[in-house]
C-alpha cells in the first residue's frame, strides 16, 4: 500500500467516526424512537395503546388545597414544605420530619447491616406515626399535618396550631449515652374541640432486612406487648395476624426485629388497642407492623401524655436496664427452658464473657462446663447400656426359646431376667431424658444471643448466622441455597456418635437405623441456623464421645457380667424391700398373667 492510498483510507475513517459521533441521536430522540416502536408493535398486535393523562398526573403531584379546608380545623397546618431536624447522641442518630412531627428515621450507631451499611431501623414514607382526633366534627390525622419545629439543645418541639392558644405539641428529648427518647404529647386548648373520651395513636412501619438470613429474621421478629398487670406476649412470627388488646391497660408495645427493637412505653398506659403483623413478599423486607392504641382524654385545658421510645439492640442486659420487662422480648424458649437459660446458662455465659475472650473460646468453655456437670448422668447412662449389652445373649436365648409369635410372654420373661439381674431397662434412657432440657435450651439461647452478632471464629465470619461452605445460587429442596460447613461437621459427628452408641447398647433392627436418620434430618433443619449453635452441638458430640471413651476404659464388661450373675444367684435378695420399679414390674406381670387366663 503506497502513501497516498494509506492517507485516503485514514481520512475516510476520520470522516466516518466524526459522522457517527456528531450525527448520533440524543437521549430524547432515542426515547421517542423507542416509544414509536412500542406503539407500532401494539398496533400490529391489534391492541389500542392507552395515552398517559399528564394533566391528571400533574394534579396528583401537586394537589390543590381546598380553600374551605384552610379555614377548617388545623387549616394552617394542612400545607407546608417538608423539612428535617436531627437529634443525635453517642448511641442514636434520629431524623424528625415537620410533616407529621414524627420520627422518620433511626440509626443505631456502632452497628452495621450484614452488608456493612449503617444500621437504620426504619426510614422513609413507610413509617407513619400520629394521633387520630375528632376535631370540630372532622377526623384529623396528625401524620398529615405540618408542624413547626423548635430545637433547643437536644430537645425538639413540634407544634401544629389549631388556632389561637390551641395546638398539638410533640416534645422529643434525647439524653446523652441513652437509647431512650423521652416523648411527650401536649394537647393545649382543645378541650372544647375534641369530641369523645379517647384519642387514637397509630404507628406503622415496615422493617428492612438487617441480617444475612432473611429466614432467621422472619423466625425471630414479631410485635410484642405487655399489659400493665400482665406478662409479655407477642403475635405470630410465622404468619399474618391481627389481635385486639382489650384485656386491660397496655403498658408498652414493641416492633421487634431479630436483634433490634423499636418500642413505645406509655407511663399512663394505653386504654386498649390492637396490633397487626404482615409478612411482605417483596425481597429485603422483614415484617410490616401496625399498632393502633387508645389514650384517655379528660377534656382539660392542657392534657399531657408522657411516653418513652426505646431504639436499640435486643441484648438481654441492655433491655433489662431499660426496665418494664423489655428483656422478655428475647426468646429464651418455653417453660422450663427459659428459666434454664435465664438463671443458669446466661449468668455463666456473662461470667465467661467478662474475661474478654473470643466467643468461639467462650462456647468451648461453656460446653466443657456443661459436660462436666452432666458427667454423672452420662456415666449412669453408659453403665446401664453396658448392662443391657451384657444381658443381650441371655435375652436372645429367651426369645429363641419362647418364640417370636408370643411377644407378651417374651416380655414377661425379660422382666423376670431384669429382676433377677438387678437391671433397670430404663436406666440408660432416664439420664438422657434429664439432660434433654439443657440441650434444648441452647437451641433457643444461641440464635437469640446478640453478643454473637458479627463475631468471627476460625472460618465462621459471623457466629450469629450460617457459614457458607458452598453456595448453590438456587434453592435446593430440604437444604436451601447453601451448605454450612459447621452444620456438616455437626452431622458427621452425630453419625459417628450414633454408631458408637449402637455398639455400646447393642441396638438392632429398626432402632439401629432410626439413629442414623435423625442426624440427616437435622442437617436440613439446622443448615440455616447460626454457626454458633452448630459449633456448640459439634463440640458437645466430640466431648460426649471422649467421655464415653474414657468410661468404656473404666468399665469392665466381665466385671459387670460377674456382678449380674452374682445378683441372679442370691434369692435372698428378693426378701429385701422391693424398689418402686420392681414393684411395678411385678404388678405388670400379674396383670399380664391374669389377662392371659
ChimeraX attribute file (.defattr): number of C-alpha atoms within 10 A of each C-alpha:
attribute: neighborCount
match mode: 1-to-1
recipient: residues
	/A:1	5
	/A:2	6
	/A:3	7
	/A:4	9
	/A:5	9
	/A:6	10
	/A:7	10
	/A:8	10
	/A:9	11
	/A:10	11
	/A:11	11
	/A:12	11
	/A:13	11
	/A:14	11
	/A:15	12
	/A:16	10
	/A:17	12
	/A:18	12
	/A:19	11
	/A:20	11
	/A:21	10
	/A:22	9
	/A:23	9
	/A:24	11
	/A:25	12
	/A:26	9
	/A:27	9
	/A:28	9
	/A:29	11
	/A:30	12
	/A:31	12
	/A:32	11
	/A:33	13
	/A:34	12
	/A:35	12
	/A:36	12
	/A:37	12
	/A:38	12
	/A:39	16
	/A:40	14
	/A:41	13
	/A:42	13
	/A:43	12
	/A:44	9
	/A:45	9
	/A:46	9
	/A:47	11
	/A:48	10
	/A:49	12
	/A:50	7
	/A:51	6
	/A:52	8
	/A:53	8
	/A:54	9
	/A:55	9
	/A:56	11
	/A:57	11
	/A:58	10
	/A:59	10
	/A:60	10
	/A:61	9
	/A:62	9
	/A:63	10
	/A:64	8
	/A:65	10
	/A:66	11
	/A:67	9
	/A:68	9
	/A:69	12
	/A:70	14
	/A:71	10
	/A:72	16
	/A:73	21
	/A:74	22
	/A:75	18
	/A:76	18
	/A:77	20
	/A:78	19
	/A:79	15
	/A:80	13
	/A:81	7
	/A:82	11
	/A:83	13
	/A:84	14
	/A:85	15
	/A:86	15
	/A:87	21
	/A:88	17
	/A:89	15
	/A:90	13
	/A:91	18
	/A:92	23
	/A:93	16
	/A:94	20
	/A:95	17
	/A:96	21
	/A:97	20
	/A:98	24
	/A:99	26
	/A:100	26
	/A:101	30
	/A:102	22
	/A:103	23
	/A:104	23
	/A:105	18
	/A:106	21
	/A:107	21
	/A:108	20
	/A:109	16
	/A:110	10
	/A:111	17
	/A:112	16
	/A:113	14
	/A:114	17
	/A:115	10
	/A:116	9
	/A:117	10
	/A:118	15
	/A:119	20
	/A:120	21
	/A:121	23
	/A:122	18
	/A:123	18
	/A:124	11
	/A:125	10
	/A:126	12
	/A:127	19
	/A:128	20
	/A:129	21
	/A:130	19
	/A:131	22
	/A:132	18
	/A:133	20
	/A:134	18
	/A:135	19
	/A:136	14
	/A:137	11
	/A:138	12
	/A:139	13
	/A:140	17
	/A:141	17
	/A:142	25
	/A:143	19
	/A:144	18
	/A:145	23
	/A:146	25
	/A:147	30
	/A:148	19
	/A:149	21
	/A:150	13
	/A:151	15
	/A:152	8
	/A:153	9
	/A:154	14
	/A:155	17
	/A:156	21
	/A:157	18
	/A:158	23
	/A:159	23
	/A:160	25
	/A:161	20
	/A:162	20
	/A:163	14
	/A:164	7
	/A:165	9
	/A:166	18
	/A:167	18
	/A:168	21
	/A:169	20
	/A:170	20
	/A:171	20
	/A:172	23
	/A:173	19
	/A:174	22
	/A:175	15
	/A:176	13
	/A:177	11
	/A:178	15
	/A:179	21
	/A:180	21
	/A:181	21
	/A:182	18
	/A:183	22
	/A:184	18
	/A:185	17
	/A:186	18
	/A:187	22
	/A:188	19
	/A:189	20
	/A:190	21
	/A:191	17
	/A:192	11
	/A:193	16
	/A:194	20
	/A:195	18
	/A:196	13
	/A:197	11
	/A:198	18
	/A:199	16
	/A:200	19
	/A:201	19
	/A:202	19
	/A:203	19
	/A:204	19
	/A:205	21
	/A:206	24
	/A:207	23
	/A:208	20
	/A:209	23
	/A:210	25
	/A:211	20
	/A:212	15
	/A:213	17
	/A:214	16
	/A:215	13
	/A:216	19
	/A:217	22
	/A:218	19
	/A:219	15
	/A:220	19
	/A:221	25
	/A:222	29
	/A:223	26
	/A:224	21
	/A:225	25
	/A:226	23
	/A:227	20
	/A:228	18
	/A:229	10
	/A:230	13
	/A:231	10
	/A:232	19
	/A:233	14
	/A:234	18
	/A:235	18
	/A:236	18
	/A:237	18
	/A:238	14
	/A:239	11
	/A:240	14
	/A:241	13
	/A:242	15
	/A:243	14
	/A:244	12
	/A:245	19
	/A:246	12
	/A:247	11
	/A:248	16
	/A:249	20
	/A:250	25
	/A:251	22
	/A:252	24
	/A:253	24
	/A:254	24
	/A:255	29
	/A:256	24
	/A:257	25
	/A:258	26
	/A:259	22
	/A:260	19
	/A:261	23
	/A:262	20
	/A:263	20
	/A:264	22
	/A:265	23
	/A:266	19
	/A:267	14
	/A:268	16
	/A:269	21
	/A:270	24
	/A:271	17
	/A:272	20
	/A:273	21
	/A:274	15
	/A:275	24
	/A:276	19
	/A:277	25
	/A:278	19
	/A:279	17
	/A:280	14
	/A:281	9
	/A:282	7
	/A:283	9
	/A:284	13
	/A:285	17
	/A:286	26
	/A:287	25
	/A:288	21
	/A:289	22
	/A:290	20
	/A:291	21
	/A:292	19
	/A:293	22
	/A:294	21
	/A:295	20
	/A:296	17
	/A:297	18
	/A:298	12
	/A:299	19
	/A:300	13
	/A:301	14
	/A:302	15
	/A:303	17
	/A:304	15
	/A:305	18
	/A:306	15
	/A:307	18
	/A:308	18
	/A:309	19
	/A:310	19
	/A:311	24
	/A:312	24
	/A:313	20
	/A:314	25
	/A:315	17
	/A:316	20
	/A:317	11
	/A:318	14
	/A:319	21
	/A:320	14
	/A:321	11
	/A:322	14
	/A:323	9
	/A:324	15
	/A:325	14
	/A:326	25
	/A:327	18
	/A:328	18
	/A:329	26
	/A:330	21
	/A:331	17
	/A:332	24
	/A:333	19
	/A:334	12
	/A:335	10
	/A:336	12
	/A:337	19
	/A:338	20
	/A:339	15
	/A:340	20
	/A:341	22
	/A:342	16
	/A:343	10
	/A:344	12
	/A:345	18
	/A:346	17
	/A:347	12
	/A:348	15
	/A:349	16
	/A:350	13
	/A:351	11
	/A:352	18
	/A:353	16
	/A:354	8
	/A:355	9
	/A:356	9
	/A:357	10
	/A:358	14
	/A:359	19
	/A:360	19
	/A:361	13
	/A:362	19
	/A:363	20
	/A:364	15
	/A:365	14
	/A:366	16
	/A:367	17
	/A:368	16
	/A:369	13
	/A:370	16
	/A:371	18
	/A:372	13
	/A:373	11
	/A:374	16
	/A:375	15
	/A:376	12
	/A:377	19
	/A:378	21
	/A:379	19
	/A:380	17
	/A:381	19
	/A:382	25
	/A:383	23
	/A:384	23
	/A:385	26
	/A:386	23
	/A:387	24
	/A:388	23
	/A:389	20
	/A:390	19
	/A:391	19
	/A:392	15
	/A:393	11
	/A:394	13
	/A:395	19
	/A:396	11
	/A:397	11
	/A:398	18
	/A:399	19
	/A:400	11
	/A:401	10
	/A:402	13
	/A:403	12
	/A:404	12
	/A:405	9
	/A:406	10
	/A:407	12
	/A:408	14
	/A:409	19
	/A:410	19
	/A:411	16
	/A:412	18
	/A:413	17
	/A:414	19
	/A:415	20
	/A:416	16
	/A:417	17
	/A:418	20
	/A:419	19
	/A:420	19
	/A:421	20
	/A:422	18
	/A:423	19
	/A:424	17
	/A:425	15
	/A:426	13
	/A:427	17
	/A:428	22
	/A:429	15
	/A:430	15
	/A:431	19
	/A:432	16
	/A:433	11
	/A:434	12
	/A:435	15
	/A:436	11
	/A:437	15
	/A:438	18
	/A:439	15
	/A:440	15
	/A:441	22
	/A:442	21
	/A:443	21
	/A:444	19
	/A:445	22
	/A:446	22
	/A:447	24
	/A:448	24
	/A:449	21
	/A:450	19
	/A:451	17
	/A:452	20
	/A:453	20
	/A:454	17
	/A:455	17
	/A:456	17
	/A:457	14
	/A:458	6
	/A:459	11
	/A:460	23
	/A:461	16
	/A:462	19
	/A:463	26
	/A:464	28
	/A:465	24
	/A:466	27
	/A:467	24
	/A:468	19
	/A:469	15
	/A:470	11
	/A:471	13
	/A:472	12
	/A:473	9
	/A:474	9
	/A:475	11
	/A:476	10
	/A:477	8
	/A:478	11
	/A:479	16
	/A:480	16
	/A:481	16
	/A:482	19
	/A:483	20
	/A:484	24
	/A:485	20
	/A:486	26
	/A:487	29
	/A:488	21
	/A:489	17
	/A:490	26
	/A:491	26
	/A:492	17
	/A:493	20
	/A:494	24
	/A:495	19
	/A:496	16
	/A:497	19
	/A:498	20
	/A:499	16
	/A:500	15
	/A:501	18
	/A:502	18
	/A:503	15
	/A:504	20
	/A:505	20
	/A:506	15
	/A:507	18
	/A:508	10
	/A:509	7
	/A:510	8
	/A:511	10
	/A:512	17
	/A:513	14
	/A:514	11
	/A:515	18
	/A:516	17
	/A:517	12
	/A:518	14
	/A:519	19
	/A:520	15
	/A:521	13
	/A:522	15
	/A:523	21
	/A:524	18
	/A:525	14
	/A:526	21
	/A:527	25
	/A:528	23
	/A:529	23
	/A:530	27
	/A:531	29
	/A:532	29
	/A:533	25
	/A:534	27
	/A:535	21
	/A:536	22
	/A:537	23
	/A:538	21
	/A:539	19
	/A:540	21
	/A:541	20
	/A:542	16
	/A:543	16
	/A:544	17
	/A:545	18
	/A:546	12
	/A:547	17
	/A:548	21
	/A:549	12
	/A:550	12
	/A:551	15
	/A:552	16
	/A:553	8
	/A:554	9
	/A:555	14
	/A:556	12
	/A:557	15
	/A:558	10
	/A:559	10
	/A:560	16
	/A:561	17
	/A:562	11
	/A:563	15
	/A:564	19
	/A:565	14
	/A:566	13
	/A:567	17
	/A:568	16
	/A:569	12
	/A:570	11
	/A:571	10
	/A:572	8
	/A:573	13
	/A:574	10
	/A:575	7
	/A:576	8
	/A:577	9
	/A:578	12
	/A:579	9
	/A:580	9
	/A:581	12
	/A:582	18
	/A:583	13
	/A:584	12
	/A:585	17
	/A:586	17
	/A:587	12
	/A:588	13
	/A:589	19
	/A:590	13
	/A:591	12
	/A:592	15
	/A:593	13
	/A:594	8
	/A:595	8
	/A:596	9
	/A:597	6
